[in-house]
Every structure is written in structure tokens, then in C-alpha cells.
């Protein structure tokens, strides 16, 4: 059944932040020509991480690559999210989740931030 | 005295996240050939936003462009940080702060995330 790509985002009470994640998911679906991409939110937005993992499992996908849509390797990425993964693995024997690094330092981030600065200069 | 560029980040208990912001600040200093770039953290790390603004003012810089190193336009960006700016403007008459947009949707973010996924594939 192939692999599932799970985009993990923090989520926010501000609804527009969900739209950004949705656009990322749709872009990856198009680029990879696959439907096996889902978002999973930690807080505030739906679907939450558990829901999206359950959906993958229901589709027969037990092999998941999770990518944190986080700039920083903070406590959410290091502790909170792996804890959720641990609980999900207990629910679904055979479930494998590989957790990618967060975005971290990248020149492209600097480029985008300088563009944002220029917009208000 | 020119403009100051203030990179606003959330901050984290995980010290490595500060290093990412420091690298961004150093990169921009080199790219722009200026010393007028500072980080300001909301929580956990130093310097905080107020400290960096005070330093700009002490250097005679009253014209600040603040760029949020945030992916999303969430409550921190929409409310908490502007509130801090409001208090700082009361302290320093003549202080001007233009607040840039957060990173938001960008194809380059998708590219980086797909690279991170590939690293664990």
C-alpha cells in the first residue's frame, strides 16, 4: 500500500494557519502524484495526529513518514509528538513511523524572511 | 542611524533552537553588510524583545523593521508581539516599528520539508 506522509503542525486558534498547512499538503499531493498525504495537528485544528494515523491504518498504510512543519527542534518535536506516536504504535501493531527533522537553519528561510521585511520597508 | 532589523522568535527551553536564530541573524548581517540586526525572543531565550529594542534605541536607532521567524500568523504574531511593541513605543517616543508578515505558505518551505522526509526515508 505504499507509504503515508504525515505533515505534523502545531495548529492555532487562528483559522488561517490551517489554510497554510492545507496548501502544503495539497502541493505535496500534486508534486508526488499521490493521495497519501495528510495533516495532523497537535492542538486547536482538526484532524489531530491520532485521527490522521487512524485513517492511514484504515487505508492499509502502516508505514508513515512524519514531517514536522516546525522551524525548530523544540520540546513539541523532541517530546510531545514522539509521545503521541508511542501511543499510536501501541494501538496499531505493525505501525511504523519515521520522524523527520524539523526545518532548522536553511538559507531559503533567510531569503523568505528578507522578502517579508522588504514588503513593509 | 539607519534602520534596525529585529528577528522575533518564540524561543524554547531547547538551547539548539536559539542557535538556529543566531545563524539567521549572522547570515543577514553578512548578506546586508550591517551590524543592525538583532534577535528578540518572546520566551525562554535571551535577549528578549524589550532588551533588543532598548539596545537599538541606545544606538540611536528608532526605526525598526521586525520580522517574525514564525511559519504561521497565529495569536503570538497577531496579538502577543504587537502588544509588546505597543509597550515599547510608550517607553521610547519616536520609536517606529514596522512588523513584517510571518513566513506563511511558500514553495520553498515545501521543498525543505520534502528534503527532511527524504533524509529518513
gemmi code that builds the backbone of each chain (N, CA, C; Angstrom):
import gemmi

chains = {
    "A": [
        ("UNK", (0.820, -1.222, 0.000), (0.000, 0.000, 0.000), (0.852, 1.270, 0.000)),
        ("UNK", (2.159, 1.133, 0.010), (2.997, 2.326, -0.027), (3.095, 3.022, 1.314)),
        ("UNK", (3.739, 4.165, 1.266), (3.968, 4.939, 2.483), (2.989, 6.095, 2.597)),
        ("UNK", (2.758, 6.505, 3.828), (1.961, 7.705, 4.063), (2.850, 8.835, 4.536)),
        ("UNK", (2.557, 10.028, 4.085), (3.321, 11.198, 4.532), (2.401, 12.024, 5.433)),
        ("UNK", (2.843, 12.185, 6.672), (2.027, 12.913, 7.650), (2.717, 14.229, 7.996)),
        ("UNK", (2.048, 15.321, 7.691), (2.594, 16.652, 7.985), (2.075, 17.068, 9.358)),
        ("UNK", (2.991, 17.165, 10.312), (2.587, 17.485, 11.682), (2.728, 18.980, 11.920)),
        ("UNK", (1.641, 19.623, 12.303), (1.725, 21.057, 12.592), (1.160, 21.328, 13.980)),
        ("UNK", (1.563, 22.443, 14.530), (1.128, 22.779, 15.886), (-0.368, 23.030, 15.932)),
        ("UNK", (-0.841, 23.798, 14.943), (-2.240, 24.215, 14.971), (-2.390, 25.504, 15.751)),
        ("UNK", (-3.489, 26.204, 15.511), (-3.692, 27.526, 16.101), (-5.172, 27.827, 16.180)),
        ("UNK", (-5.517, 28.737, 17.080), (-6.913, 29.202, 17.133), (-7.240, 30.068, 15.912)),
        ("UNK", (-6.196, 30.585, 15.262), (-6.403, 31.424, 14.079), (-6.569, 30.509, 12.865)),
        ("UNK", (-7.742, 30.540, 12.273), (-8.104, 29.545, 11.251), (-7.185, 29.616, 10.022)),
        ("UNK", (-6.675, 30.811, 9.702), (-5.818, 30.963, 8.517), (-4.566, 30.077, 8.591)),
        ("UNK", (-4.115, 29.789, 9.801), (-2.894, 28.971, 9.900), (-3.164, 27.555, 9.389)),
        ("UNK", (-4.412, 27.094, 9.540), (-4.746, 25.779, 8.987), (-4.660, 25.798, 7.465)),
        ("UNK", (-5.079, 26.908, 6.865), (-5.042, 27.011, 5.399), (-3.627, 26.840, 4.863)),
        ("UNK", (-2.633, 27.374, 5.586), (-1.240, 27.256, 5.144), (-0.837, 25.779, 5.111)),
        ("UNK", (-1.215, 25.044, 6.150), (-0.880, 23.609, 6.207), (-1.619, 22.853, 5.098)),
        ("UNK", (-2.878, 23.197, 4.882), (-3.665, 22.548, 3.830), (-3.017, 22.767, 2.462)),
        ("UNK", (-2.523, 23.978, 2.230), (-1.855, 24.270, 0.951), (-0.583, 23.433, 0.799)),
        ("UNK", (0.146, 23.271, 1.896), (1.367, 22.443, 1.858), (0.997, 21.003, 1.511)),
        ("UNK", (-0.053, 20.473, 2.143), (-0.487, 19.091, 1.886), (-0.901, 18.931, 0.425)),
        ("UNK", (-1.679, 19.877, -0.078), (-2.151, 19.796, -1.470), (-0.988, 19.886, -2.455)),
        ("UNK", (-0.032, 20.782, -2.151), (1.139, 20.942, -3.022), (1.924, 19.624, -3.098)),
        ("UNK", (2.115, 18.987, -1.943), (2.884, 17.728, -1.927), (2.122, 16.633, -2.670)),
        ("UNK", (0.805, 16.576, -2.489), (-0.008, 15.597, -3.235), (0.205, 15.760, -4.732)),
        ("UNK", (0.198, 17.006, -5.192), (0.391, 17.269, -6.624), (1.799, 16.913, -7.080)),
        ("UNK", (2.786, 17.356, -6.296), (4.183, 17.108, -6.675), (4.484, 15.618, -6.755)),
        ("UNK", (3.958, 14.871, -5.771), (4.286, 13.442, -5.654), (3.263, 12.575, -6.388)),
        ("UNK", (2.211, 13.201, -6.901), (1.150, 12.474, -7.576), (0.621, 11.320, -6.718)),
        ("UNK", (0.277, 11.656, -5.482), (-0.225, 10.657, -4.540), (-1.311, 11.279, -3.656)),
        ("UNK", (-2.187, 10.416, -3.174), (-3.194, 10.899, -2.213), (-2.753, 10.657, -0.766)),
        ("UNK", (-1.619, 9.939, -0.603), (-1.220, 9.504, 0.737), (-0.483, 10.569, 1.539)),
        ("UNK", (-1.080, 11.746, 1.581), (-0.503, 12.843, 2.368), (-1.619, 13.415, 3.240)),
        ("UNK", (-1.351, 13.532, 4.528), (-2.359, 14.070, 5.443), (-1.697, 15.041, 6.407)),
        ("UNK", (-2.503, 15.959, 6.929), (-2.039, 16.818, 8.018), (-2.463, 16.197, 9.341)),
        ("UNK", (-1.705, 16.441, 10.370), (-2.083, 16.049, 11.734), (-1.720, 17.192, 12.676)),
        ("UNK", (-2.721, 17.754, 13.351), (-2.471, 18.908, 14.217), (-2.361, 18.504, 15.686)),
        ("UNK", (-1.432, 19.132, 16.372), (-1.246, 18.891, 17.811), (-2.364, 19.479, 18.641)),
        ("UNK", (-2.753, 20.707, 18.264), (-3.734, 21.437, 19.055), (-4.634, 22.264, 18.145)),
        ("UNK", (-5.826, 22.525, 18.631), (-6.748, 23.513, 18.060), (-7.413, 23.088, 16.747)),
        ("UNK", (-6.645, 22.591, 15.780), (-7.256, 22.264, 14.483), (-7.496, 20.769, 14.345)),
        ("UNK", (-8.321, 20.449, 13.383), (-8.621, 19.058, 13.035), (-8.145, 18.795, 11.618)),
        ("UNK", (-7.759, 17.559, 11.278), (-7.675, 16.376, 12.131), (-6.463, 16.417, 13.074)),
        ("UNK", (-6.623, 15.815, 14.238), (-5.453, 15.716, 15.105), (-4.565, 14.559, 14.629)),
        ("UNK", (-3.420, 14.425, 15.233), (-2.421, 13.430, 14.783), (-3.019, 12.019, 14.820)),
        ("UNK", (-3.718, 11.697, 15.911), (-4.279, 10.346, 16.068), (-5.295, 10.026, 14.979)),
        ("UNK", (-6.112, 11.005, 14.651), (-7.137, 10.796, 13.622), (-6.494, 10.480, 12.274)),
        ("UNK", (-5.475, 11.230, 11.921), (-4.848, 11.004, 10.608), (-4.112, 9.672, 10.580)),
        ("UNK", (-3.502, 9.291, 11.696), (-2.837, 7.977, 11.740), (-3.888, 6.874, 11.614)),
        ("UNK", (-5.016, 7.027, 12.300), (-6.085, 6.022, 12.197), (-6.551, 5.889, 10.750)),
        ("UNK", (-6.688, 7.025, 10.070), (-7.126, 6.986, 8.668), (-6.112, 6.254, 7.781)),
        ("UNK", (-4.833, 6.532, 8.004), (-3.804, 5.789, 7.247), (-3.952, 4.287, 7.487)),
        ("UNK", (-4.084, 3.905, 8.760), (-4.185, 2.482, 9.110), (-5.424, 1.862, 8.449)),
        ("UNK", (-6.536, 2.595, 8.473), (-7.771, 2.098, 7.850), (-7.611, 1.909, 6.343)),
        ("UNK", (-6.692, 2.691, 5.759), (-6.413, 2.551, 4.323), (-5.340, 1.486, 4.077)),
        ("UNK", (-4.908, 0.818, 5.142), (-3.907, -0.231, 4.999), (-2.468, 0.276, 4.978)),
        ("UNK", (-2.288, 1.547, 5.340), (-0.936, 2.125, 5.322), (-0.375, 2.111, 6.749)),
        ("UNK", (0.653, 1.269, 6.931), (1.257, 1.106, 8.255), (2.664, 1.689, 8.297)),
        ("UNK", (3.051, 2.302, 7.194), (4.403, 2.819, 7.051), (4.297, 4.319, 6.834)),
        ("UNK", (4.616, 5.073, 7.884), (4.367, 6.512, 7.823), (5.671, 7.290, 8.005)),
        ("UNK", (5.849, 8.286, 7.147), (6.919, 9.262, 7.378), (6.244, 10.536, 7.860)),
        ("UNK", (6.625, 10.951, 9.052), (6.034, 12.154, 9.639), (7.046, 13.291, 9.524)),
        ("UNK", (6.590, 14.415, 8.991), (7.472, 15.578, 8.854), (6.900, 16.714, 9.687)),
        ("UNK", (7.671, 17.205, 10.637), (7.158, 18.314, 11.450), (7.218, 19.629, 10.684)),
        ("UNK", (6.091, 20.285, 10.557), (6.097, 21.625, 9.963), (6.371, 22.608, 11.097)),
        ("UNK", (7.582, 22.497, 11.587), (8.067, 23.324, 12.697), (9.431, 23.869, 12.263)),
        ("UNK", (9.708, 25.114, 12.593), (11.024, 25.667, 12.281), (12.092, 25.086, 13.192)),
        ("UNK", (11.689, 24.803, 14.442), (12.684, 24.492, 15.474), (12.465, 23.114, 16.078)),
        ("UNK", (13.566, 22.523, 16.483), (13.544, 21.242, 17.176), (13.307, 21.523, 18.672)),
        ("UNK", (12.129, 22.000, 19.005), (11.829, 22.331, 20.398), (11.187, 21.153, 21.118)),
        ("UNK", (10.617, 21.448, 22.272), (10.056, 20.368, 23.096), (8.885, 19.640, 22.444)),
        ("UNK", (8.083, 20.353, 21.645), (6.975, 19.672, 20.959), (7.533, 18.571, 20.055)),
        ("UNK", (8.564, 18.943, 19.289), (9.128, 17.999, 18.321), (9.917, 16.895, 19.032)),
        ("UNK", (10.640, 17.261, 20.065), (11.509, 16.286, 20.743), (10.737, 15.356, 21.671)),
        ("UNK", (9.671, 15.858, 22.276), (8.995, 15.072, 23.314), (7.500, 14.830, 23.053)),
        ("UNK", (6.737, 15.912, 22.887), (5.276, 15.773, 22.842), (4.809, 14.912, 21.670)),
        ("UNK", (5.353, 15.184, 20.484), (4.886, 14.461, 19.304), (5.344, 12.990, 19.339)),
        ("UNK", (6.623, 12.703, 19.671), (7.027, 11.293, 19.796), (6.179, 10.531, 20.816)),
        ("UNK", (5.731, 11.234, 21.853), (4.864, 10.589, 22.857), (3.534, 10.158, 22.218)),
        ("UNK", (2.971, 11.018, 21.383), (1.736, 10.659, 20.670), (2.000, 9.451, 19.764)),
        ("UNK", (3.126, 9.480, 19.060), (3.466, 8.360, 18.170), (3.547, 7.058, 18.972)),
        ("UNK", (4.142, 7.128, 20.158), (4.279, 5.932, 21.003), (2.927, 5.318, 21.317)),
        ("UNK", (1.974, 6.178, 21.665), (0.615, 5.696, 21.987), (-0.062, 5.083, 20.772)),
        ("UNK", (0.150, 5.703, 19.608), (-0.482, 5.182, 18.380), (0.099, 3.822, 18.012)),
        ("UNK", (1.406, 3.661, 18.225), (2.043, 2.371, 17.908), (1.511, 1.263, 18.794)),
        ("UNK", (1.151, 1.626, 20.036), (0.540, 0.618, 20.929), (-0.828, 0.184, 20.402)),
        ("UNK", (-1.547, 1.142, 19.804), (-2.894, 0.832, 19.286), (-2.848, -0.066, 18.062)),
        ("UNK", (-1.860, 0.185, 17.192), (-1.820, -0.492, 15.891), (-0.520, -1.275, 15.732)),
        ("UNK", (-0.517, -2.560, 16.082), (0.711, -3.349, 15.935), (1.144, -3.353, 14.466)),
        ("UNK", (2.424, -3.211, 14.246), (2.937, -3.171, 12.873), (3.102, -1.762, 12.341)),
        ("UNK", (2.538, -0.791, 13.041), (2.667, 0.598, 12.596), (4.114, 1.071, 12.754)),
        ("UNK", (4.646, 1.638, 11.675), (5.997, 2.207, 11.719), (5.923, 3.691, 11.393)),
        ("UNK", (6.554, 4.483, 12.215), (6.581, 5.928, 11.952), (8.032, 6.400, 11.986)),
        ("UNK", (8.493, 6.948, 10.866), (9.809, 7.595, 10.841), (9.584, 9.094, 10.951)),
        ("UNK", (10.260, 9.691, 11.925), (10.020, 11.107, 12.194), (11.187, 11.926, 11.631)),
        ("UNK", (10.891, 12.751, 10.644), (11.924, 13.580, 10.013), (12.323, 14.732, 10.936)),
        ("UNK", (13.413, 15.393, 10.592), (13.851, 16.569, 11.347), (12.924, 17.746, 11.054)),
        ("UNK", (12.910, 18.698, 11.966), (12.184, 19.935, 11.689), (13.005, 20.766, 10.694)),
        ("UNK", (12.462, 21.882, 10.267), (13.076, 22.654, 9.175), (14.494, 23.103, 9.534)),
        ("UNK", (14.667, 23.700, 10.692), (16.009, 24.116, 11.136), (16.580, 25.259, 10.317)),
        ("UNK", (17.913, 25.453, 10.443), (18.521, 26.540, 9.684), (18.543, 26.199, 8.200)),
        ("UNK", (18.173, 27.165, 7.393), (18.244, 26.985, 5.943), (18.284, 28.373, 5.298)),
        ("UNK", (19.181, 28.539, 4.323), (19.287, 29.840, 3.641), (17.958, 30.282, 3.039)),
        ("UNK", (17.137, 29.295, 2.616), (15.857, 29.655, 1.997), (14.913, 30.340, 2.991)),
        ("UNK", (15.035, 29.957, 4.263), (14.237, 30.633, 5.296), (14.663, 32.092, 5.417)),
        ("UNK", (15.988, 32.314, 5.381), (16.509, 33.683, 5.443), (15.979, 34.493, 4.259)),
        ("UNK", (16.014, 33.887, 3.073), (15.511, 34.584, 1.873), (14.053, 35.002, 2.055)),
        ("UNK", (13.235, 34.080, 2.529), (11.811, 34.402, 2.693), (11.632, 35.531, 3.715)),
        ("UNK", (12.375, 35.452, 4.825), (12.226, 36.492, 5.860), (12.664, 37.863, 5.338)),
        ("UNK", (13.701, 37.894, 4.521), (14.134, 39.187, 3.960), (13.104, 39.722, 2.964)),
        ("UNK", (12.421, 38.798, 2.266), (11.326, 39.243, 1.378), (10.184, 39.845, 2.203)),
        ("UNK", (9.870, 39.207, 3.319), (8.800, 39.733, 4.197), (9.181, 41.115, 4.740)),
        ("UNK", (10.468, 41.276, 5.072), (10.936, 42.588, 5.572), (10.771, 43.649, 4.477)),
        ("UNK", (11.126, 43.282, 3.267), (11.064, 44.223, 2.135), (9.620, 44.691, 1.883)),
        ("UNK", (8.674, 43.786, 2.110), (7.260, 44.130, 1.880), (6.765, 45.302, 2.746)),
        ("UNK", (7.402, 45.502, 3.908), (6.941, 46.593, 4.790), (7.917, 47.764, 4.842)),
        ("UNK", (9.026, 47.659, 4.131), (10.095, 48.663, 4.230), (9.622, 50.068, 3.857)),
    ],
    "B": [
        ("UNK", (20.801, 57.210, 11.533), (21.442, 55.984, 12.031), (20.951, 54.751, 11.282)),
        ("UNK", (20.073, 54.934, 10.315), (19.588, 53.783, 9.559), (18.542, 52.995, 10.304)),
        ("UNK", (18.191, 51.890, 9.710), (17.136, 51.055, 10.275), (17.711, 49.861, 11.018)),
        ("UNK", (16.956, 49.352, 11.961), (17.344, 48.123, 12.645), (16.424, 47.001, 12.207)),
        ("UNK", (16.992, 45.824, 12.066), (16.184, 44.652, 11.704), (16.118, 43.741, 12.923)),
        ("UNK", (14.902, 43.510, 13.396), (14.709, 42.702, 14.604), (14.036, 41.384, 14.225)),
        ("UNK", (14.736, 40.292, 14.453), (14.193, 38.970, 14.154), (13.513, 38.451, 15.419)),
        ("UNK", (12.189, 38.312, 15.345), (11.416, 37.895, 16.517), (11.190, 36.389, 16.462)),
        ("UNK", (11.634, 35.687, 17.498), (11.396, 34.247, 17.534), (10.712, 33.867, 18.841)),
        ("UNK", (10.057, 32.726, 18.819), (9.329, 32.298, 20.008), (10.275, 31.991, 21.163)),
        ("UNK", (11.356, 31.278, 20.840), (12.257, 30.829, 21.897), (11.803, 29.489, 22.443)),
        ("UNK", (12.739, 28.783, 23.049), (12.457, 27.423, 23.506), (13.377, 27.068, 24.657)),
        ("UNK", (12.956, 26.105, 25.456), (13.834, 25.592, 26.516), (14.992, 24.791, 25.922)),
        ("UNK", (14.822, 24.356, 24.662), (15.873, 23.582, 23.998), (16.873, 24.562, 23.393)),
        ("UNK", (18.086, 24.546, 23.910), (19.073, 25.584, 23.576), (19.407, 25.620, 22.075)),
        ("UNK", (19.367, 24.460, 21.412), (19.707, 24.414, 19.980), (18.805, 25.322, 19.143)),
        ("UNK", (17.583, 25.537, 19.608), (16.691, 26.382, 18.800), (17.215, 27.818, 18.767)),
        ("UNK", (17.898, 28.238, 19.843), (18.496, 29.580, 19.819), (19.592, 29.671, 18.761)),
        ("UNK", (20.344, 28.589, 18.614), (21.439, 28.572, 17.625), (20.918, 28.821, 16.210)),
        ("UNK", (19.739, 28.267, 15.909), (19.157, 28.458, 14.572), (18.885, 29.949, 14.338)),
        ("UNK", (18.320, 30.599, 15.338), (18.020, 32.032, 15.210), (19.318, 32.837, 15.103)),
        ("UNK", (20.305, 32.470, 15.890), (21.598, 33.168, 15.852), (22.221, 33.056, 14.462)),
        ("UNK", (22.101, 31.861, 13.850), (22.651, 31.682, 12.497), (21.913, 32.557, 11.482)),
        ("UNK", (20.596, 32.674, 11.656), (19.812, 33.537, 10.765), (20.279, 34.985, 10.901)),
        ("UNK", (20.454, 35.442, 12.147), (20.888, 36.823, 12.388), (22.264, 37.052, 11.763)),
        ("UNK", (23.195, 36.134, 11.964), (24.551, 36.293, 11.426), (24.542, 36.292, 9.896)),
        ("UNK", (23.726, 35.413, 9.325), (23.617, 35.350, 7.862), (23.133, 36.686, 7.296)),
        ("UNK", (22.105, 37.257, 7.932), (21.562, 38.528, 7.440), (22.590, 39.651, 7.608)),
        ("UNK", (23.305, 39.650, 8.734), (24.366, 40.661, 8.930), (25.372, 40.595, 7.786)),
        ("UNK", (25.759, 39.395, 7.405), (26.731, 39.227, 6.321), (26.155, 39.634, 4.972)),
        ("UNK", (24.918, 39.175, 4.705), (24.281, 39.486, 3.423), (24.105, 40.988, 3.233)),
        ("UNK", (23.669, 41.653, 4.311), (23.341, 43.079, 4.235), (24.529, 43.962, 4.586)),
        ("UNK", (25.630, 43.334, 5.021), (26.822, 44.070, 5.438), (26.470, 45.153, 6.471)),
        ("UNK", (25.770, 44.744, 7.495), (25.348, 45.659, 8.559), (25.408, 44.957, 9.904)),
        ("UNK", (25.589, 45.751, 10.951), (25.518, 45.194, 12.313), (24.125, 45.356, 12.923)),
        ("UNK", (23.258, 46.096, 12.215), (21.964, 46.451, 12.793), (20.917, 45.345, 12.692)),
        ("UNK", (21.290, 44.165, 13.097), (20.354, 43.035, 13.106), (20.446, 42.380, 14.487)),
        ("UNK", (19.298, 42.177, 15.101), (19.272, 41.556, 16.425), (18.141, 40.543, 16.492)),
        ("UNK", (18.295, 39.580, 17.380), (17.199, 38.664, 17.686), (16.449, 39.185, 18.914)),
        ("UNK", (15.166, 38.888, 18.986), (14.374, 39.185, 20.185), (13.451, 38.005, 20.446)),
        ("UNK", (13.623, 37.375, 21.607), (12.834, 36.172, 21.908), (11.634, 36.502, 22.795)),
        ("UNK", (10.527, 35.845, 22.495), (9.309, 36.001, 23.295), (9.429, 35.329, 24.646)),
        ("UNK", (9.993, 34.128, 24.629), (10.051, 33.308, 25.845), (11.346, 32.526, 25.879)),
        ("UNK", (11.775, 32.188, 27.063), (12.844, 31.204, 27.336), (14.259, 31.685, 27.021)),
        ("UNK", (14.474, 32.282, 25.826), (15.840, 32.667, 25.476), (16.062, 34.163, 25.673)),
        ("UNK", (17.322, 34.538, 25.703), (17.738, 35.933, 25.788), (18.509, 36.293, 24.523)),
        ("UNK", (18.470, 37.560, 24.081), (17.735, 38.686, 24.657), (16.241, 38.617, 24.356)),
        ("UNK", (15.442, 39.155, 25.255), (14.014, 39.227, 24.939), (13.761, 40.437, 24.021)),
        ("UNK", (12.539, 40.560, 23.558), (12.209, 41.612, 22.571), (12.526, 43.003, 23.135)),
        ("UNK", (12.143, 43.239, 24.401), (12.352, 44.560, 25.014), (13.829, 44.911, 25.088)),
        ("UNK", (14.654, 43.930, 25.439), (16.095, 44.177, 25.568), (16.685, 44.605, 24.232)),
        ("UNK", (16.311, 43.903, 23.173), (16.890, 44.233, 21.861), (16.398, 45.586, 21.362)),
        ("UNK", (15.145, 45.901, 21.641), (14.640, 47.228, 21.252), (15.388, 48.315, 22.037)),
        ("UNK", (15.606, 48.080, 23.334), (16.349, 49.070, 24.142), (17.749, 49.289, 23.575)),
        ("UNK", (18.374, 48.163, 23.154), (19.727, 48.292, 22.578), (19.716, 49.105, 21.287)),
        ("UNK", (18.709, 48.863, 20.435), (18.605, 49.672, 19.210), (18.472, 51.157, 19.569)),
        ("UNK", (17.584, 51.443, 20.523), (17.345, 52.840, 20.907), (18.624, 53.459, 21.460)),
        ("UNK", (19.357, 52.716, 22.277), (20.618, 53.223, 22.843), (21.654, 53.499, 21.749)),
        ("UNK", (21.511, 52.779, 20.632), (22.421, 53.017, 19.499), (21.886, 54.118, 18.581)),
        ("UNK", (20.779, 54.732, 18.980), (20.208, 55.823, 18.189), (19.302, 55.359, 17.068)),
        ("UNK", (18.951, 54.081, 17.085), (18.099, 53.529, 16.021), (16.653, 53.470, 16.514)),
        ("UNK", (15.812, 54.329, 15.912), (14.406, 54.420, 16.316), (13.486, 53.870, 15.235)),
        ("UNK", (14.081, 53.362, 14.194), (13.322, 52.901, 13.035), (13.599, 51.405, 12.881)),
        ("UNK", (12.627, 50.586, 13.276), (12.874, 49.145, 13.338), (11.911, 48.393, 12.414)),
        ("UNK", (12.470, 47.454, 11.664), (11.634, 46.501, 10.933), (11.731, 45.178, 11.683)),
        ("UNK", (10.599, 44.702, 12.149), (10.569, 43.446, 12.899), (10.035, 42.345, 11.997)),
        ("UNK", (10.768, 41.252, 11.917), (10.334, 40.119, 11.090), (10.110, 38.911, 11.995)),
        ("UNK", (8.889, 38.381, 12.007), (8.640, 37.216, 12.849), (9.222, 35.956, 12.219)),
        ("UNK", (10.075, 35.263, 12.958), (10.562, 33.965, 12.480), (9.544, 32.926, 12.958)),
        ("UNK", (8.377, 33.045, 12.358), (7.252, 32.167, 12.654), (6.708, 31.689, 11.302)),
        ("UNK", (6.309, 30.432, 11.223), (5.705, 29.943, 9.986), (4.308, 30.499, 9.809)),
        ("UNK", (3.611, 30.685, 10.945), (2.175, 30.957, 10.879), (1.814, 32.290, 11.521)),
        ("UNK", (0.783, 32.887, 10.991), (0.230, 34.122, 11.534), (-0.745, 33.760, 12.665)),
        ("UNK", (-0.221, 33.209, 13.743), (-1.065, 32.793, 14.861), (-1.224, 33.894, 15.891)),
        ("UNK", (-1.733, 33.517, 17.056), (-2.018, 34.528, 18.087), (-0.781, 35.261, 18.587)),
        ("UNK", (0.368, 34.575, 18.638), (1.594, 35.271, 19.068), (1.882, 36.440, 18.127)),
        ("UNK", (1.802, 36.141, 16.836), (2.143, 37.152, 15.831), (1.065, 38.233, 15.757)),
        ("UNK", (-0.195, 37.807, 15.865), (-1.294, 38.772, 15.698), (-1.522, 39.625, 16.945)),
        ("UNK", (-1.268, 39.053, 18.124), (-1.640, 39.760, 19.354), (-0.483, 39.974, 20.327)),
        ("UNK", (0.182, 38.879, 20.737), (1.164, 38.987, 21.833), (2.330, 39.907, 21.474)),
        ("UNK", (2.878, 39.725, 20.273), (4.064, 40.514, 19.907), (3.693, 41.987, 19.667)),
        ("UNK", (2.596, 42.274, 18.934), (2.199, 43.679, 18.795), (1.951, 44.363, 20.146)),
        ("UNK", (1.477, 43.586, 21.127), (1.261, 44.145, 22.463), (2.599, 44.589, 23.086)),
        ("UNK", (3.622, 43.745, 22.930), (4.960, 44.124, 23.423), (5.433, 45.384, 22.706)),
        ("UNK", (5.241, 45.437, 21.393), (5.665, 46.623, 20.625), (4.957, 47.878, 21.158)),
        ("UNK", (3.671, 47.748, 21.473), (2.908, 48.888, 21.985), (3.529, 49.446, 23.256)),
        ("UNK", (3.915, 48.538, 24.164), (4.538, 48.968, 25.422), (5.884, 49.637, 25.178)),
        ("UNK", (6.644, 49.090, 24.236), (7.968, 49.658, 23.948), (7.844, 51.055, 23.348)),
        ("UNK", (6.818, 51.243, 22.511), (6.619, 52.569, 21.899), (6.254, 53.621, 22.944)),
        ("UNK", (5.544, 53.170, 24.011), (5.237, 54.107, 25.103), (6.510, 54.529, 25.832)),
        ("UNK", (7.465, 53.597, 25.945), (8.729, 53.892, 26.648), (9.597, 54.862, 25.863)),
        ("UNK", (9.600, 54.705, 24.522), (10.554, 55.451, 23.699), (9.812, 56.275, 22.655)),
        ("UNK", (9.513, 57.539, 22.965), (8.803, 58.372, 21.983), (9.649, 58.486, 20.708)),
        ("UNK", (8.981, 58.382, 19.591), (9.693, 58.457, 18.304), (10.037, 57.090, 17.747)),
        ("UNK", (9.875, 56.055, 18.567), (10.178, 54.699, 18.087), (9.128, 54.252, 17.066)),
        ("UNK", (9.631, 53.778, 15.922), (8.725, 53.248, 14.891), (9.057, 51.787, 14.647)),
        ("UNK", (8.047, 50.939, 14.654), (8.274, 49.519, 14.368), (7.326, 49.094, 13.255)),
        ("UNK", (7.886, 48.629, 12.159), (7.061, 48.033, 11.104), (7.157, 46.522, 11.251)),
        ("UNK", (6.018, 45.880, 11.342), (6.010, 44.437, 11.610), (5.700, 43.694, 10.309)),
        ("UNK", (6.676, 42.915, 9.841), (6.503, 42.158, 8.597), (5.572, 40.966, 8.824)),
        ("UNK", (5.144, 40.358, 7.740), (4.320, 39.153, 7.810), (5.174, 37.963, 8.253)),
        ("UNK", (4.520, 36.964, 8.796), (5.249, 35.723, 9.080), (5.481, 34.974, 7.763)),
        ("UNK", (6.199, 33.882, 7.828), (6.644, 33.197, 6.607), (5.462, 32.773, 5.731)),
        ("UNK", (4.478, 32.099, 6.320), (3.284, 31.714, 5.562), (3.557, 30.624, 4.541)),
        ("UNK", (2.608, 30.449, 3.606), (2.827, 29.425, 2.583), (3.923, 29.863, 1.624)),
        ("UNK", (4.813, 28.951, 1.317), (5.862, 29.227, 0.332), (6.366, 27.891, -0.208)),
        ("UNK", (6.525, 27.801, -1.522), (7.004, 26.548, -2.137), (8.343, 26.108, -1.550)),
        ("UNK", (9.158, 27.086, -1.132), (10.475, 26.732, -0.593), (10.357, 25.968, 0.729)),
        ("UNK", (9.297, 26.262, 1.476), (9.048, 25.513, 2.723), (8.721, 24.059, 2.378)),
        ("UNK", (7.892, 23.879, 1.354), (7.550, 22.522, 0.898), (8.821, 21.779, 0.481)),
        ("UNK", (9.680, 22.457, -0.273), (10.934, 21.834, -0.720), (11.757, 21.355, 0.479)),
        ("UNK", (11.901, 22.218, 1.469), (12.720, 21.853, 2.643), (12.096, 20.658, 3.361)),
        ("UNK", (10.770, 20.680, 3.519), (10.114, 19.577, 4.241), (10.264, 18.252, 3.492)),
        ("UNK", (10.190, 18.307, 2.168), (10.373, 17.072, 1.387), (11.817, 16.570, 1.495)),
        ("UNK", (12.766, 17.495, 1.619), (14.161, 17.088, 1.851), (14.301, 16.400, 3.213)),
        ("UNK", (13.641, 16.952, 4.210), (13.689, 16.354, 5.553), (13.067, 14.942, 5.535)),
        ("UNK", (11.968, 14.785, 4.773), (11.329, 13.467, 4.652), (12.294, 12.479, 3.999)),
        ("UNK", (12.988, 12.936, 2.966), (13.905, 12.076, 2.223), (15.044, 11.582, 3.123)),
        ("UNK", (15.454, 12.431, 4.046), (16.566, 12.062, 4.942), (16.262, 10.834, 5.802)),
        ("UNK", (14.987, 10.581, 6.050), (14.639, 9.420, 6.907), (13.989, 8.279, 6.117)),
        ("UNK", (13.807, 8.472, 4.824), (13.058, 7.503, 4.001), (13.673, 6.099, 4.056)),
    ],
}
model = gemmi.Model(1)
for chain_id, residues in chains.items():
    chain = gemmi.Chain(chain_id)
    for i, (resn, *xyz) in enumerate(residues, 1):
        res = gemmi.Residue()
        res.name, res.seqid = resn, gemmi.SeqId(i, " ")
        for name, pos in zip(("N", "CA", "C"), xyz):
            atom = gemmi.Atom()
            atom.name, atom.element = name, gemmi.Element(name[0])
            atom.pos, atom.b_iso = gemmi.Position(*pos), 0.0
            res.add_atom(atom)
        chain.add_residue(res)
    model.add_chain(chain)
structure = gemmi.Structure()
structure.add_model(model)
structure.setup_entities()
